[in-house]
Amino acid sequence: MEFDLSPLWISLKSSAIATFFTFFLGIAAARWMLSTRIKGKALIEGIFISPLVLPPTVVGFLLLMLFGRNGPIGQFLLQFGFNVIFTWPATVITATVVSFPLMYKTALGAFEQIDANLLHAARTLGASEWRVFLRIMLPLAWPGILAGSILAFARALGEFGATLMLAGNIPGQTQTIPMAIYFAVESGDMSQASIWVVIILSLSLGVLTAVHYWTDFLRRSLKHSQGDRLKLNIIHSPDSISAKLLTQNPENGLFLNIFKPLSGLALNVGFDIGSEVLGILGASGSGKSMTLRCIAGLETPNSGKIAVNGRVLFDSERGINVPSKERRIGFLFQNYALFPHLNVAQNIAFGLDHLSESEQLIRVKEQLLAVQMSGMENRYPHELSGGQQQRVALARAIASSPELLLLDEPFSALDTHLRSQLERELMLTLANYRGITLFVSHNLEEVYRVCKNLLVLAEGRAIAFDTKENIFERPRNFTVAQLTGCKNFSLAKRISETVVEAIDWGCSLAVVEPLSTSLAYVGIRAHQISFVRECDRENTFPCWIASTVETPHRVTLYLKLHSPPHNSQDYHLQAEVFKEKWRAIKDFSFPWYVHFDPIRLILMEA
């Protein structure tokens, strides 16, 4: 008797067509599930993956209820003369239904593995959601999607229970390999069953081997790629920092005044900075990055207003919320967010689709020259050093000539030497950039060198806005002094117009600055404490060293005033001196004498 190969062709044909359908359905469902915020999302997820966990006979029964002559879909198809039950299309339907969950879950997992900053970067470069999906999400998720397709094919190939109930076992029409095995065993033809088992095992092992190779490829690809509240506090005092900021001209520069319930922040900022670089300084969690993300449209405030050069980007009262792609804002992320599947030239040109191809080439060459990357346009991000990646990301952010450039701690991932080198290059690049620049950092020296003016944030509120010199030399309150690196503080009490008592230090200090009635603290920076040989002038006190800490160039001295320390933690002040100074004084006998220059004393409010 001739061996009938029809089950093989029926299985391959139905599985291939089912995989074709699940490929598009699974990707679409995964993309939708990733972006939707509707209620009942968990229920929909359960429906999507239920064929993976339900017994095949249950799935087949449910399909029979839908596609049978009395089912809603079956009755609809009968109006056009179509009957699905016990036909070959039924095998495709069941194979599609049971293989869909594997495609869906694999695609969803691949999408979730994509760095969100890559998607944010694409949006700030003017890409629509459709273009973000086609140019960024789909290429980066492609290895995982292909692996899901292979698994879906294998699942469709092995389907039995649901197919038997909906399509039946009609030789030459709906009999697939699993059915051929079952009915061969039932009729006692073990040799024929063995042949089909060998065939389906070979196909399944081939599929699983392919999945293994695709998984390895995916890992290599990924290796190369890289209930709090936000409360708006408006301070109405004429000399308050908020009033000072909000009296600036919003038609020329950046105006920001927003409310957002997230992470304990409170933002109330409006200012005109022209083409200068404004530094935003603050501790972790103070609202620096959130401020940039709101400006770029990556986060939506609950209320408030954002405007750049008079163009309103967000206004809750007027219902305005311009999408990221239309805000004309360049964003340099902490991890640079270069698209790993695009080379240097393609990364820089990503936001230039509005230009002709020749204009794009010219713009890319200009940017490569500006960041000293000429000749590297064909390299991919994983082939670049950290410094080179930063340059490419900066070139990409500036290439489209944005009105506003947002730099979110661009040097945080670099070593000290490279940070210094790229900092100088960034300053040269920004000197030729005519837009507005916001530079976020928690590094005091870095923000001092790069920026002219500073905005200091604490718990989301703007607590200082001034030139960098004024903020560092005359911080008005304890928090600003801390954020700008002051390490020595004492509770203070006003004694007279020119004398303050440093309660924690156990001494009285002469000052030159008029004393406010709201005086709460007195402080002095560690490097501004000086050592003298005699106690013969005001603000000079005996001291002893409790402990020392050395760095390559400086020594930090922990000093106890008035009497010797009991242990290394018994100290009042920290003083910093260069190694040369330390070598000159370290052998002097105690007590030493420290002098607080009245001009250097910092008088602060709470």
LOMAR-331254 format. One record per residue (C-alpha): x, y, z; residue number from 1; residue in one letter. Coordinates in steps of 0.02 Angstrom, whole numbers. Layout:
N
east, north, up, k, r
X, Y, Z, NUM, A
...
***
This chain:
606
east, north, up, k, r
0, 0, 0, 1, M
70, 171, -50, 2, E
114, 283, 96, 3, F
-1, 436, 98, 4, D
98, 598, 125, 5, L
-55, 712, 126, 6, S
-50, 736, 317, 7, P
125, 809, 298, 8, L
73, 935, 165, 9, W
-87, 980, 257, 10, I
10, 1008, 419, 11, S
145, 1111, 336, 12, L
21, 1214, 235, 13, K
-98, 1250, 379, 14, S
45, 1285, 501, 15, S
129, 1404, 379, 16, A
-31, 1501, 346, 17, I
-72, 1505, 532, 18, A
103, 1571, 570, 19, T
78, 1706, 438, 20, F
-82, 1764, 524, 21, F
-12, 1752, 701, 22, T
143, 1850, 648, 23, F
40, 2005, 612, 24, F
-94, 1976, 743, 25, L
33, 1941, 880, 26, G
139, 2095, 840, 27, I
-14, 2207, 830, 28, A
-85, 2140, 993, 29, A
84, 2157, 1082, 30, A
108, 2335, 1021, 31, R
-68, 2382, 1073, 32, W
-53, 2298, 1243, 33, M
112, 2388, 1274, 34, L
38, 2560, 1245, 35, S
-141, 2545, 1306, 36, T
-196, 2603, 1478, 37, R
-376, 2546, 1470, 38, I
-468, 2463, 1613, 39, K
-483, 2276, 1602, 40, G
-310, 2257, 1527, 41, K
-276, 2105, 1636, 42, A
-435, 2020, 1574, 43, L
-387, 2050, 1393, 44, I
-213, 1981, 1427, 45, E
-294, 1826, 1500, 46, G
-402, 1802, 1346, 47, I
-250, 1820, 1232, 48, F
-150, 1684, 1319, 49, I
-294, 1568, 1369, 50, S
-266, 1448, 1221, 51, P
-94, 1416, 1294, 52, L
-162, 1351, 1460, 53, V
-335, 1283, 1420, 54, L
-355, 1099, 1371, 55, P
-359, 1084, 1180, 56, P
-532, 1005, 1187, 57, T
-597, 1160, 1279, 58, V
-521, 1273, 1147, 59, V
-598, 1164, 1012, 60, G
-769, 1168, 1096, 61, F
-764, 1359, 1109, 62, L
-716, 1372, 925, 63, L
-857, 1253, 882, 64, L
-978, 1366, 976, 65, M
-916, 1515, 876, 66, L
-898, 1439, 702, 67, F
-1035, 1306, 710, 68, G
-1197, 1324, 615, 69, R
-1280, 1400, 769, 70, N
-1130, 1505, 819, 71, G
-1124, 1694, 784, 72, P
-978, 1683, 662, 73, I
-1045, 1522, 582, 74, G
-1215, 1599, 550, 75, Q
-1135, 1754, 476, 76, F
-1028, 1651, 356, 77, L
-1177, 1544, 304, 78, L
-1259, 1701, 235, 79, Q
-1120, 1703, 105, 80, F
-1124, 1516, 75, 81, G
-970, 1474, 181, 82, F
-959, 1330, 302, 83, N
-803, 1312, 410, 84, V
-841, 1154, 509, 85, I
-749, 998, 447, 86, F
-655, 1092, 310, 87, T
-472, 1129, 281, 88, W
-491, 1314, 333, 89, P
-543, 1249, 504, 90, A
-369, 1174, 526, 91, T
-295, 1346, 490, 92, V
-413, 1429, 615, 93, I
-371, 1308, 756, 94, T
-184, 1317, 719, 95, A
-193, 1507, 721, 96, T
-287, 1514, 886, 97, V
-174, 1393, 980, 98, V
-11, 1469, 912, 99, S
-61, 1651, 937, 100, F
-16, 1659, 1124, 101, P
165, 1608, 1089, 102, L
185, 1742, 955, 103, M
100, 1872, 1062, 104, Y
200, 1840, 1221, 105, K
366, 1829, 1128, 106, T
335, 1991, 1034, 107, A
277, 2078, 1194, 108, L
434, 2021, 1285, 109, G
544, 2080, 1141, 110, A
461, 2251, 1141, 111, F
477, 2266, 1330, 112, E
664, 2234, 1320, 113, Q
691, 2391, 1214, 114, I
766, 2536, 1311, 115, D
626, 2663, 1333, 116, A
750, 2805, 1308, 117, N
775, 2747, 1128, 118, L
591, 2773, 1096, 119, L
592, 2940, 1188, 120, H
743, 2995, 1087, 121, A
656, 2953, 924, 122, A
502, 3054, 976, 123, R
604, 3207, 1024, 124, T
687, 3196, 852, 125, L
517, 3220, 770, 126, G
468, 3039, 735, 127, A
284, 2993, 731, 128, S
224, 2842, 830, 129, E
212, 2741, 669, 130, W
391, 2787, 622, 131, R
452, 2748, 798, 132, V
374, 2576, 779, 133, F
443, 2541, 605, 134, L
616, 2617, 625, 135, R
656, 2578, 807, 136, I
541, 2453, 891, 137, M
522, 2326, 751, 138, L
707, 2316, 702, 139, P
765, 2300, 883, 140, L
633, 2170, 925, 141, A
658, 2075, 762, 142, W
763, 1929, 830, 143, P
634, 1896, 966, 144, G
490, 1911, 843, 145, I
569, 1784, 726, 146, L
598, 1666, 872, 147, A
414, 1686, 917, 148, G
363, 1648, 738, 149, S
463, 1486, 741, 150, I
386, 1434, 906, 151, L
212, 1477, 840, 152, A
244, 1368, 687, 153, F
299, 1223, 798, 154, A
143, 1242, 906, 155, R
30, 1247, 754, 156, A
116, 1093, 683, 157, L
77, 990, 839, 158, G
-104, 1044, 864, 159, E
-226, 898, 884, 160, F
-372, 917, 1005, 161, G
-449, 1079, 944, 162, A
-421, 1030, 763, 163, T
-510, 864, 787, 164, L
-664, 950, 859, 165, M
-675, 1090, 730, 166, L
-602, 1012, 572, 167, A
-623, 825, 603, 168, G
-513, 690, 530, 169, N
-546, 686, 343, 170, I
-402, 602, 250, 171, P
-330, 713, 115, 172, G
-426, 865, 179, 173, Q
-408, 896, 366, 174, T
-302, 751, 427, 175, Q
-142, 826, 497, 176, T
10, 730, 561, 177, I
-49, 721, 745, 178, P
-215, 649, 684, 179, M
-128, 526, 570, 180, A
-27, 464, 718, 181, I
-180, 448, 830, 182, Y
-287, 352, 707, 183, F
-141, 242, 649, 184, A
-116, 187, 829, 185, V
-302, 164, 852, 186, E
-309, 49, 700, 187, S
-154, -46, 759, 188, G
-39, 13, 617, 189, D
112, 50, 730, 190, M
237, 59, 586, 191, S
141, 200, 502, 192, Q
123, 289, 669, 193, A
311, 272, 697, 194, S
350, 350, 529, 195, I
240, 501, 569, 196, W
318, 517, 743, 197, V
492, 521, 665, 198, V
437, 653, 540, 199, I
356, 768, 669, 200, I
502, 744, 790, 201, L
623, 795, 652, 202, S
521, 948, 611, 203, L
502, 996, 794, 204, S
687, 974, 834, 205, L
731, 1077, 682, 206, G
616, 1215, 741, 207, V
687, 1211, 919, 208, L
865, 1217, 851, 209, T
818, 1370, 750, 210, A
745, 1452, 906, 211, V
909, 1418, 998, 212, H
1010, 1505, 864, 213, Y
891, 1652, 859, 214, W
898, 1669, 1048, 215, T
1088, 1674, 1041, 216, D
1078, 1807, 908, 217, F
957, 1907, 1014, 218, L
1074, 1900, 1165, 219, R
1220, 1962, 1060, 220, R
1114, 2103, 991, 221, S
1060, 2158, 1164, 222, L
1239, 2147, 1226, 223, K
1294, 2273, 1097, 224, H
1153, 2392, 1127, 225, S
1156, 2483, 1269, 226, Q
124, 2872, 2282, 227, G
220, 3034, 2308, 228, D
159, 3205, 2250, 229, R
227, 3345, 2145, 230, L
155, 3500, 2221, 231, K
164, 3675, 2149, 232, L
205, 3802, 2283, 233, N
182, 3980, 2220, 234, I
268, 4102, 2337, 235, I
189, 4276, 2324, 236, H
324, 4373, 2415, 237, S
397, 4504, 2294, 238, P
576, 4457, 2335, 239, D
546, 4269, 2329, 240, S
639, 4160, 2206, 241, I
477, 4110, 2119, 242, S
425, 4291, 2096, 243, A
598, 4333, 2032, 244, K
589, 4195, 1902, 245, L
411, 4225, 1846, 246, L
434, 4411, 1813, 247, T
549, 4370, 1667, 248, Q
487, 4390, 1487, 249, N
411, 4223, 1430, 250, P
413, 4280, 1247, 251, E
601, 4260, 1239, 252, N
668, 4101, 1317, 253, G
592, 3961, 1418, 254, L
442, 3980, 1531, 255, F
397, 3837, 1647, 256, L
264, 3830, 1781, 257, N
191, 3656, 1809, 258, I
110, 3538, 1933, 259, F
133, 3350, 1924, 260, K
92, 3218, 2058, 261, P
251, 3115, 2054, 262, L
402, 3082, 2164, 263, S
382, 3222, 2290, 264, G
422, 3363, 2170, 265, L
361, 3543, 2164, 266, A
409, 3643, 2011, 267, L
377, 3828, 1991, 268, N
499, 3901, 1867, 269, V
492, 4035, 1735, 270, G
641, 4125, 1662, 271, F
719, 4206, 1510, 272, D
893, 4138, 1475, 273, I
915, 4179, 1291, 274, G
1056, 4079, 1214, 275, S
1151, 4055, 1376, 276, E
1174, 3887, 1462, 277, V
1068, 3868, 1618, 278, L
1128, 3738, 1742, 279, G
1000, 3643, 1846, 280, I
1078, 3582, 2006, 281, L
1000, 3470, 2135, 282, G
1014, 3308, 2232, 283, A
947, 3143, 2165, 284, S
757, 3147, 2165, 285, G
747, 3336, 2168, 286, S
656, 3345, 2000, 287, G
797, 3385, 1879, 288, K
765, 3247, 1752, 289, S
576, 3257, 1775, 290, M
585, 3442, 1731, 291, T
672, 3402, 1567, 292, L
552, 3260, 1527, 293, R
402, 3374, 1552, 294, C
479, 3506, 1439, 295, I
514, 3376, 1305, 296, A
338, 3306, 1315, 297, G
393, 3135, 1377, 298, L
293, 3165, 1536, 299, E
130, 3262, 1548, 300, T
104, 3381, 1695, 301, P
-66, 3384, 1779, 302, N
-77, 3571, 1759, 303, S
26, 3724, 1716, 304, G
110, 3798, 1564, 305, K
268, 3773, 1462, 306, I
321, 3893, 1325, 307, A
479, 3913, 1221, 308, V
511, 4082, 1139, 309, N
327, 4123, 1155, 310, G
268, 3960, 1074, 311, R
157, 3867, 1197, 312, V
201, 3684, 1213, 313, L
86, 3643, 1358, 314, F
-57, 3738, 1437, 315, D
-180, 3642, 1544, 316, S
-307, 3785, 1547, 317, E
-312, 3799, 1357, 318, R
-300, 3612, 1327, 319, G
-134, 3625, 1233, 320, I
-11, 3480, 1239, 321, N
104, 3480, 1087, 322, V
172, 3304, 1049, 323, P
358, 3275, 1075, 324, S
389, 3258, 889, 325, K
326, 3436, 860, 326, E
414, 3525, 1003, 327, R
580, 3554, 912, 328, R
680, 3503, 1065, 329, I
847, 3411, 1066, 330, G
871, 3289, 1210, 331, F
1037, 3212, 1261, 332, L
998, 3067, 1378, 333, F
1111, 3001, 1516, 334, Q
1143, 2840, 1421, 335, N
1146, 2934, 1253, 336, Y
1006, 2822, 1182, 337, A
1091, 2792, 1015, 338, L
995, 2674, 903, 339, F
1103, 2516, 904, 340, P
1043, 2453, 734, 341, H
1087, 2617, 645, 342, L
1262, 2678, 606, 343, N
1330, 2848, 658, 344, V
1271, 2939, 502, 345, A
1098, 2861, 512, 346, Q
1084, 2907, 696, 347, N
1127, 3089, 662, 348, I
1010, 3097, 511, 349, A
864, 3017, 603, 350, F
781, 3185, 641, 351, G
813, 3258, 469, 352, L
677, 3174, 366, 353, D
605, 3345, 322, 354, H
764, 3382, 221, 355, L
812, 3314, 52, 356, S
940, 3174, 45, 357, E
1078, 3293, -14, 358, S
1038, 3416, 125, 359, E
1042, 3274, 252, 360, Q
1215, 3222, 192, 361, L
1278, 3400, 209, 362, I
1203, 3419, 384, 363, R
1275, 3252, 442, 364, V
1450, 3298, 379, 365, K
1439, 3466, 468, 366, E
1391, 3384, 631, 367, Q
1526, 3249, 616, 368, L
1655, 3384, 589, 369, L
1589, 3486, 735, 370, A
1607, 3340, 856, 371, V
1771, 3276, 781, 372, Q
1696, 3114, 718, 373, M
1734, 3129, 531, 374, S
1772, 2962, 451, 375, G
1667, 2865, 579, 376, M
1498, 2885, 496, 377, E
1485, 2700, 453, 378, N
1522, 2635, 627, 379, R
1387, 2568, 742, 380, Y
1362, 2623, 924, 381, P
1436, 2463, 996, 382, H
1596, 2500, 898, 383, E
1618, 2669, 984, 384, L
1692, 2718, 1151, 385, S
1585, 2803, 1281, 386, G
1654, 2973, 1233, 387, G
1621, 2944, 1049, 388, Q
1443, 2889, 1086, 389, Q
1416, 3049, 1184, 390, Q
1478, 3153, 1037, 391, R
1364, 3065, 914, 392, V
1215, 3087, 1031, 393, A
1254, 3273, 1047, 394, L
1273, 3290, 858, 395, A
1106, 3202, 833, 396, R
1019, 3315, 960, 397, A
1085, 3474, 877, 398, I
1072, 3420, 694, 399, A
889, 3470, 676, 400, S
924, 3645, 745, 401, S
808, 3632, 896, 402, P
750, 3786, 988, 403, E
793, 3705, 1154, 404, L
932, 3582, 1198, 405, L
911, 3474, 1353, 406, L
1066, 3390, 1424, 407, L
1027, 3263, 1560, 408, D
1190, 3227, 1653, 409, E
1285, 3193, 1491, 410, P
1449, 3150, 1579, 411, F
1384, 3035, 1715, 412, S
1437, 2875, 1624, 413, A
1615, 2932, 1584, 414, L
1779, 2916, 1678, 415, D
1864, 3070, 1749, 416, T
1990, 3098, 1609, 417, H
1864, 3077, 1470, 418, L
1738, 3184, 1563, 419, R
1859, 3330, 1569, 420, S
1902, 3314, 1384, 421, Q
1722, 3303, 1326, 422, L
1670, 3443, 1441, 423, E
1785, 3561, 1348, 424, R
1721, 3499, 1181, 425, E
1541, 3522, 1239, 426, L
1576, 3701, 1290, 427, M
1648, 3737, 1117, 428, L
1496, 3657, 1034, 429, T
1374, 3754, 1142, 430, L
1466, 3916, 1103, 431, A
1408, 3896, 923, 432, N
1231, 3842, 967, 433, Y
1109, 3986, 964, 434, R
963, 3903, 1052, 435, G
920, 3883, 1236, 436, I
1017, 3752, 1335, 437, T
971, 3669, 1500, 438, L
1113, 3571, 1578, 439, F
1063, 3452, 1719, 440, V
1196, 3388, 1838, 441, S
1229, 3348, 2020, 442, H
1416, 3378, 1996, 443, N
1460, 3546, 2072, 444, L
1621, 3580, 1979, 445, E
1551, 3521, 1814, 446, E
1398, 3633, 1820, 447, V
1505, 3780, 1877, 448, Y
1623, 3764, 1729, 449, R
1491, 3738, 1596, 450, V
1352, 3857, 1648, 451, C
1337, 4043, 1676, 452, K
1175, 4043, 1776, 453, N
1108, 3912, 1895, 454, L
938, 3852, 1949, 455, L
942, 3751, 2110, 456, V
803, 3626, 2143, 457, L
761, 3542, 2308, 458, A
614, 3421, 2319, 459, E
555, 3490, 2153, 460, G
549, 3673, 2207, 461, R
658, 3810, 2136, 462, A
751, 3874, 2289, 463, I
884, 3979, 2200, 464, A
907, 4060, 2031, 465, F
1056, 4173, 2001, 466, D
1229, 4183, 1926, 467, T
1341, 4039, 1976, 468, K
1457, 4158, 2070, 469, E
1317, 4225, 2180, 470, N
1245, 4053, 2216, 471, I
1411, 3976, 2264, 472, F
1481, 4125, 2359, 473, E
1321, 4184, 2445, 474, R
1195, 4043, 2462, 475, P
1042, 4112, 2549, 476, R
983, 3956, 2640, 477, N
1046, 3795, 2716, 478, F
988, 3682, 2573, 479, T
1073, 3785, 2438, 480, V
1233, 3790, 2538, 481, A
1229, 3601, 2557, 482, Q
1196, 3572, 2372, 483, L
1338, 3687, 2324, 484, T
1463, 3590, 2428, 485, G
1472, 3677, 2596, 486, C
1516, 3550, 2731, 487, K
1529, 3657, 2888, 488, N
1370, 3719, 2973, 489, F
1322, 3778, 3144, 490, S
1159, 3837, 3218, 491, L
1175, 4024, 3235, 492, A
1109, 4158, 3351, 493, K
1119, 4345, 3321, 494, R
1217, 4432, 3461, 495, I
1232, 4605, 3385, 496, S
1233, 4687, 3213, 497, E
1407, 4620, 3178, 498, T
1425, 4469, 3292, 499, V
1345, 4297, 3279, 500, V
1357, 4151, 3399, 501, E
1401, 3985, 3316, 502, A
1310, 3873, 3440, 503, I
1377, 3706, 3378, 504, D
1556, 3770, 3367, 505, W
1553, 3852, 3540, 506, G
1617, 4022, 3484, 507, C
1565, 4197, 3430, 508, S
1609, 4261, 3257, 509, L
1627, 4436, 3189, 510, A
1540, 4459, 3020, 511, V
1535, 4597, 2889, 512, V
1367, 4555, 2809, 513, E
1212, 4631, 2891, 514, P
1126, 4501, 2999, 515, L
947, 4453, 2956, 516, S
819, 4426, 3091, 517, T
783, 4256, 3009, 518, S
964, 4200, 3028, 519, L
970, 4014, 3067, 520, A
1143, 3949, 3019, 521, Y
1320, 4005, 2993, 522, V
1439, 3907, 2883, 523, G
1606, 3909, 2796, 524, I
1674, 3806, 2653, 525, R
1810, 3680, 2693, 526, A
1939, 3755, 2576, 527, H
1912, 3930, 2648, 528, Q
1970, 3886, 2824, 529, I
2146, 3952, 2849, 530, S
2281, 3905, 2975, 531, F
2383, 4035, 3069, 532, V
2526, 4027, 3194, 533, R
2454, 4139, 3330, 534, E
2284, 4173, 3408, 535, C
2303, 4361, 3393, 536, D
2153, 4417, 3290, 537, R
1964, 4397, 3285, 538, E
1883, 4237, 3228, 539, N
2039, 4135, 3272, 540, T
2025, 3982, 3382, 541, F
2135, 3838, 3442, 542, P
2102, 3668, 3362, 543, C
2160, 3487, 3362, 544, W
2151, 3355, 3224, 545, I
2028, 3213, 3255, 546, A
2069, 3121, 3092, 547, S
2125, 3148, 2913, 548, T
2075, 3081, 2742, 549, V
2191, 3096, 2593, 550, E
2154, 3106, 2407, 551, T
2286, 3116, 2270, 552, P
2298, 3306, 2283, 553, H
2210, 3360, 2443, 554, R
2195, 3315, 2625, 555, V
2034, 3333, 2725, 556, T
2065, 3377, 2908, 557, L
1929, 3343, 3038, 558, Y
1955, 3477, 3171, 559, L
1899, 3491, 3352, 560, K
1893, 3670, 3420, 561, L
1945, 3726, 3594, 562, H
2001, 3556, 3663, 563, S
2079, 3391, 3605, 564, P
1958, 3262, 3529, 565, P
1907, 3104, 3621, 566, H
1899, 3000, 3462, 567, N
1899, 3015, 3272, 568, S
1715, 3061, 3269, 569, Q
1735, 3202, 3395, 570, D
1755, 3353, 3280, 571, Y
1673, 3518, 3233, 572, H
1738, 3560, 3059, 573, L
1812, 3493, 2898, 574, Q
1956, 3587, 2819, 575, A
2034, 3548, 2651, 576, E
2216, 3589, 2608, 577, V
2329, 3545, 2463, 578, F
2462, 3412, 2492, 579, K
2599, 3545, 2488, 580, E
2516, 3643, 2629, 581, K
2489, 3482, 2727, 582, W
2671, 3433, 2716, 583, R
2719, 3607, 2780, 584, A
2606, 3604, 2935, 585, I
2579, 3422, 2982, 586, K
2725, 3416, 3105, 587, D
2676, 3573, 3201, 588, F
2635, 3546, 3384, 589, S
2457, 3566, 3447, 590, F
2355, 3666, 3471, 591, P
2347, 3735, 3295, 592, W
2247, 3893, 3259, 593, Y
2110, 3912, 3129, 594, V
2049, 4079, 3063, 595, H
1876, 4114, 2990, 596, F
1884, 4262, 2871, 597, D
1726, 4366, 2905, 598, P
1703, 4390, 2718, 599, I
1701, 4201, 2691, 600, R
1569, 4162, 2822, 601, L
1402, 4109, 2749, 602, I
1248, 4173, 2840, 603, L
1093, 4070, 2802, 604, M
909, 4054, 2833, 605, E
832, 3885, 2873, 606, A
***
